[in-house]
Amino acid sequence: MVVARRQVLVQLDDELVAQLDLVSAALGTSRSELLRRGARAVIEAERLADADRRLQVGYRRQPQDPSLVEAARQLAARTGPAW
């Protein structure tokens, strides 16, 4: 399967390029692949942070019932693994 790609010009300082080259060589991959992985990681982190922000907004609009929180805490204490 061929994936269409677009070339994008990115300006990096010499030190960052040198570090990218070291890491990409250690991982046996290209600098481009390493940058793609980094971009995906940043996008996923932002997606998770956005979901967390939306969850917080929802709880501020309708706070949890303290009795439900306590019941869940007790249940988790009883059903959690015995370390």
Secondary structure as UniProt FT lines:
FT   HELIX           14..27
FT   HELIX           31..61
FT   HELIX           66..79
//
